[in-house]
Amino acid sequence: MKFTIHHQDEVTSARTGEIITDRGTIPTPVFMPIGTRGTVKAVSTEELNSISAKIILGNTYHLYLKPGHDLIGRAGGLHNFMNWNGALLTDSGGFQVFSLAKLNKINDEGVEFQSHIDGSRHLFTPESSMEIQQHLGADIIMAFDQCPPGQTDYQTVETAVERTSKWMKRCNVYLTENQGIHDWEQNVFPIVQGNVYEELRQKSAEELIPFATCGMAIGGLAVGEEKSAMFETIEQMDELLPKDQPRYLMGVGRPTDLVRSVKRGVDMFDCVLPTRNARNGQLFTSHGIVNIRNEKHKEDFSTVDEKCGCNLCKNHTRAYLRHLMNVNEILGHRLATMHNLTYYMDLMENMRSEIAAGTFNEWSHNYLKFMLDHKGM
């Protein structure tokens, strides 16, 4: 994998670049739609191609449970299994250590967890996470890490940082000794932990940088900490992480957060927000956020967003979408999801264009002010 920086903003840390993988070129900054179980919910791979999505994310934990990494490996990897020709990134399963905390037990060996599906017991270790991800065949795979919640005491976070470093070493040993089963290159990203504790973030970054050959991730944010503390941590990461490698901010996805994070040197993002919120009737538009289920849209025969070129905005009204959502028609979920994903892809393209033109700082200031004024935060 190769990363090249094309433009660097003169005022902020924003930059444009491209990541080249065996599956093609990914322009950065980039947002990765989440395909948890081998699909971006309600969207086909052809539709993802139509909005110029270049990379999507799969979930190691969920794919391990169903249909199983062995089956996906025999299918030729997740790309072939879901008929996706773009790049793929898989998480390590480490986030489920945080999100499914009531179902797991953590120690230095790994994480013993109870399946949320059938109650069966399983053990994830750094080695098994790498093995599973090798079978899934993602272009970018994530090191196994421990992600503590946002409101966590110093000692617990310190333990998580130390454990994450030890697990990174074990991931590296496993990958060195065990070749993948597919014939394309897989690249591992270490994940910096440390919550909002500055010295622990520095410790984690310094211990993980030696294992970073093609990119690093910033984990453990947007998990309950104060928003101001999150951005302070991102600024710290901008100073500490290698400038010549892409920085991936995990799980952060409000449009305004994307803009603020790009200003602070982040190149890659993922989040369930555009797809999950779409299914709940919340749309991101050039006018701010639209809650389409609201009564005021019942007889609104205008388009959702005249500046958007998605199928919904070109062919249907707010009243029609509200009707579909309120009677729980699948088409409503599909139209809303594609609209939100189109908004996100357009936002990333706008940021790349503004950075390249040297106007990003002014543009971002105006965008953030507009969203604040129109309750789009």
C-alpha positions in Angstrom: 0.0 0.0 0.0 1.2 3.5 -0.8 0.1 6.9 0.4 0.9 10.1 -1.4 0.0 13.6 -0.2 -1.1 16.0 -3.0 -2.1 19.2 -1.3 -1.4 20.6 2.2 -3.5 23.5 3.5 -1.4 26.5 4.5 -3.6 27.5 7.5 -4.8 24.2 8.9 -3.5 20.6 8.9 -6.0 19.5 6.2 -4.4 17.7 3.3 -5.5 15.8 0.2 -3.9 12.6 -0.9 -4.5 9.1 -2.3 -4.1 5.6 -0.9 -3.1 3.1 -3.5 -4.1 -0.6 -2.8 -4.3 -3.7 -5.0 -8.0 -2.7 -5.4 -7.3 0.7 -6.8 -6.9 4.3 -5.6 -8.7 5.9 -2.7 -8.7 9.7 -2.6 -8.4 11.3 0.8 -9.9 12.6 3.0 -12.3 9.7 2.7 -15.5 8.5 4.4 -16.0 4.7 4.6 -19.6 3.5 4.7 -20.1 0.7 7.1 -21.0 -2.8 5.8 -21.2 -4.6 9.1 -22.4 -8.0 8.0 -21.1 -7.9 4.4 -23.5 -5.2 3.2 -24.0 -1.5 3.7 -27.6 -1.8 5.0 -30.3 -1.3 2.3 -27.7 -0.5 -0.4 -26.3 -2.7 -3.2 -22.7 -2.6 -4.3 -23.8 -1.2 -7.7 -25.4 1.8 -5.8 -22.2 2.3 -3.8 -20.3 2.4 -7.1 -22.7 5.0 -8.4 -21.8 7.5 -5.6 -18.1 6.8 -6.1 -17.5 4.9 -2.8 -13.9 3.6 -3.0 -13.7 1.7 0.3 -16.1 0.3 2.8 -15.8 -1.3 6.2 -16.7 -4.8 7.4 -17.1 -6.0 11.0 -14.8 -8.9 12.1 -16.9 -9.8 15.1 -20.2 -10.1 13.3 -18.8 -11.9 10.2 -17.0 -14.3 12.4 -20.3 -15.3 14.1 -22.3 -15.4 10.9 -21.6 -16.7 8.3 -18.1 -17.5 9.5 -14.7 -16.4 8.3 -13.9 -19.9 7.0 -16.9 -19.8 4.6 -16.0 -16.3 3.4 -12.4 -17.4 2.9 -13.6 -20.3 0.7 -15.7 -17.9 -1.2 -12.6 -16.0 -2.2 -12.7 -13.4 0.6 -15.3 -10.8 1.5 -14.8 -8.9 -1.8 -16.0 -11.9 -3.8 -18.6 -12.9 -1.3 -20.4 -9.6 -1.5 -19.4 -8.7 -5.1 -17.5 -5.6 -4.1 -14.6 -4.5 -6.4 -13.4 -1.6 -4.3 -11.2 -1.7 -1.2 -12.2 -3.1 2.1 -11.2 -2.4 5.7 -12.1 -4.7 8.6 -12.0 -3.8 12.2 -10.4 -6.2 14.7 -13.3 -7.0 16.9 -11.8 -4.9 19.6 -14.6 -2.3 19.6 -17.0 -5.0 20.6 -14.9 -5.3 23.7 -16.3 -1.9 24.5 -19.8 -2.0 23.0 -20.7 -5.5 24.3 -19.0 -5.1 27.7 -21.7 -7.0 29.6 -21.0 -10.1 27.5 -17.3 -10.3 27.8 -14.3 -10.9 30.1 -11.0 -9.2 29.3 -7.5 -10.4 30.3 -4.0 -10.3 28.9 -4.6 -13.3 26.7 -7.6 -11.8 24.9 -11.4 -11.4 25.3 -13.7 -14.2 26.1 -17.2 -13.2 25.0 -20.7 -14.6 24.8 -22.4 -14.4 21.4 -25.3 -12.0 21.3 -27.0 -14.4 18.9 -27.0 -17.8 20.7 -25.1 -17.3 23.9 -22.2 -19.5 22.9 -18.7 -18.7 24.3 -15.8 -17.6 22.2 -12.3 -16.2 22.7 -10.7 -13.5 20.6 -7.0 -13.0 20.8 -4.6 -10.9 18.7 -3.7 -14.0 16.8 -7.3 -15.2 16.1 -8.2 -11.6 15.1 -5.4 -11.6 12.5 -6.4 -15.1 11.3 -10.0 -14.2 10.9 -9.1 -11.0 9.0 -6.8 -12.9 6.8 -9.7 -15.1 5.8 -12.0 -12.1 5.2 -9.3 -10.7 3.0 -9.7 -7.0 3.6 -7.1 -4.7 2.1 -6.6 -2.9 5.4 -6.9 -4.8 8.6 -6.9 -3.5 12.2 -4.7 -4.5 15.0 -6.5 -6.0 18.1 -6.9 -3.4 20.7 -8.8 -2.6 24.0 -11.1 0.4 23.8 -12.2 1.6 27.2 -15.4 3.8 27.5 -15.1 7.6 27.5 -15.7 8.1 31.3 -13.0 5.7 32.4 -10.4 6.2 35.3 -6.8 6.7 34.5 -5.6 3.4 35.8 -8.0 1.4 33.7 -7.1 3.4 30.6 -3.4 2.9 31.3 -3.9 -0.9 31.5 -5.8 -0.7 28.2 -2.9 1.2 26.6 -0.3 -1.3 27.8 -2.4 -4.2 26.7 -3.0 -2.7 23.3 0.8 -2.4 22.8 1.4 -6.0 23.8 -1.4 -7.2 21.5 0.1 -5.2 18.6 3.4 -7.0 19.1 1.5 -10.3 19.0 -0.4 -9.3 15.9 2.9 -8.5 14.2 4.5 -11.8 15.2 1.5 -13.7 13.9 1.4 -11.8 10.5 5.2 -12.3 10.1 4.9 -16.1 10.7 1.6 -16.7 8.8 0.9 -15.7 5.3 -2.6 -14.8 4.3 -4.7 -17.1 2.2 -5.4 -14.6 -0.6 -3.1 -13.4 -3.3 -3.4 -9.6 -2.6 -1.6 -7.5 -0.1 -3.1 -6.9 3.4 -1.9 -3.9 5.5 -2.3 -3.6 9.2 -3.0 -0.4 11.1 -2.1 -0.1 14.8 -4.7 1.7 16.9 -3.7 4.4 19.3 -5.6 4.3 22.6 -5.4 6.5 25.8 -8.8 8.1 26.0 -8.4 11.8 26.7 -5.3 11.5 28.9 -2.5 13.3 27.0 0.4 11.4 28.5 -1.2 8.0 27.8 -2.0 9.0 24.2 1.7 9.9 23.7 2.8 6.6 25.3 0.5 4.6 23.1 1.5 6.5 19.9 5.2 6.1 20.7 4.9 2.4 21.3 2.8 1.7 18.2 4.6 3.9 15.6 7.4 1.3 15.1 4.7 -1.1 13.8 3.1 1.4 11.4 4.2 0.9 7.8 1.2 2.2 6.0 -1.2 4.0 8.4 -2.4 4.4 11.9 -5.8 4.7 13.6 -7.0 6.9 16.4 -9.3 4.8 18.5 -11.2 5.3 21.8 -12.9 8.6 20.8 -16.6 9.4 20.4 -17.2 6.9 23.2 -18.7 9.2 25.8 -16.0 11.8 26.3 -16.5 15.6 26.1 -16.5 16.8 22.5 -13.9 19.5 23.3 -11.6 16.8 24.8 -12.0 14.7 21.6 -10.7 17.5 19.4 -7.9 18.3 21.7 -6.8 14.7 21.4 -7.1 14.8 17.6 -4.8 17.9 17.6 -2.3 16.0 19.8 -2.4 13.0 17.3 -1.7 15.4 14.5 1.5 16.3 16.2 2.5 12.8 17.1 1.5 10.5 14.3 3.7 10.1 11.1 2.9 12.8 8.6 3.6 10.5 5.6 0.9 7.9 6.6 -2.9 8.2 6.5 -4.6 8.9 9.9 -7.8 7.0 10.5 -10.2 8.4 13.1 -12.5 5.5 14.1 -16.2 5.8 14.6 -16.5 9.6 14.3 -19.1 10.7 11.7 -21.2 13.8 12.3 -20.6 16.0 9.2 -19.4 18.9 11.3 -17.0 16.5 13.2 -15.6 15.4 9.9 -14.8 18.9 8.8 -13.3 19.8 12.2 -11.2 16.6 12.1 -9.9 17.1 8.6 -8.8 20.6 9.8 -6.7 18.6 12.4 -5.0 16.3 9.9 -7.3 13.3 9.7 -7.6 11.4 6.4 -10.0 8.5 7.0 -13.4 8.1 8.7 -16.1 5.6 9.3 -19.4 5.8 11.2 -22.9 4.2 11.2 -24.4 7.6 11.4 -25.5 8.3 7.8 -27.1 4.9 7.3 -28.5 4.3 10.8 -30.0 7.8 11.0 -31.4 7.5 7.5 -33.4 4.5 8.7 -34.7 6.5 11.6 -35.8 9.3 9.3 -33.0 11.8 9.8 -31.5 13.3 6.6 -28.4 15.4 6.1 -29.0 18.2 3.6 -27.5 21.5 2.4 -30.2 23.2 4.6 -29.2 21.3 7.8 -30.8 18.3 9.3 -34.3 17.2 8.2 -36.4 14.9 10.4 -38.6 13.6 7.6 -41.1 11.9 10.0 -42.3 15.3 11.3 -45.8 16.3 10.7 -44.8 19.5 8.8 -43.6 17.3 5.9 -47.0 15.5 5.4 -48.1 17.8 2.6 -44.7 19.1 1.5 -44.4 18.3 -2.2 -40.9 19.8 -2.6 -37.7 17.9 -2.9 -35.6 17.0 0.2 -32.6 18.9 -1.1 -32.5 20.7 -4.5 -28.7 20.6 -4.4 -28.5 16.8 -4.2 -28.4 14.6 -7.2 -29.5 11.3 -5.5 -32.6 9.3 -6.7 -34.7 10.6 -3.8 -34.1 14.2 -4.5 -34.4 13.9 -8.3 -37.6 11.9 -8.3 -39.6 12.1 -5.0 -41.0 14.6 -2.6 -40.7 15.0 1.2 -44.3 14.0 1.6 -43.8 10.7 -0.3 -40.7 9.8 1.7 -42.4 10.7 5.0 -45.3 8.4 4.0 -42.8 5.5 3.2 -41.0 5.9 6.5 -44.2 6.1 8.5 -45.6 2.9 7.1 -42.2 1.2 7.3 -41.7 0.6 3.7 -38.3 -0.7 2.7 -38.1 1.7 -0.2 -38.1 4.6 2.3 -35.1 3.2 4.1 -33.3 2.7 0.8 -34.0 6.2 -0.5 -33.0 7.8 2.7 -29.8 5.8 3.1 -28.7 6.6 -0.4 -29.5 10.3 0.2 -27.3 10.4 3.3 -24.5 8.5 1.8 -24.6 10.8 -1.3 -24.4 13.8 1.1 -21.4 12.4 2.8 -19.6 11.5 -0.4 -20.3 15.0 -1.7 -19.0 16.5 1.5 -15.7 14.7 1.3 -15.4 15.7 -2.4 -16.1 19.3 -1.5 -13.4 19.2 1.2 -10.8 17.7 -1.2 -11.7 20.4 -3.8 -11.4 23.3 -1.3 -8.1 22.0 0.1 -6.7 21.7 -3.4 -7.9 25.2 -4.3 -6.3 26.7 -1.1 -9.7 27.9 0.2 -10.5 25.2 2.8 -10.0 27.3 5.9 -12.6 29.9 4.8 -14.9 27.3 3.4 -14.8 25.2 6.6 -15.5 28.3 8.8 -18.6 29.2 6.7 -19.8 25.6 6.6 -19.5 25.1 10.4 -21.2 28.5 11.1 -24.1 27.6 8.7 -24.6 24.2 10.4 -24.5 25.8 13.8 -27.1 28.4 12.8 -29.3 25.7 11.2 -29.0 23.1 14.0 -26.9 20.8 11.9 -24.3 20.1 14.6 
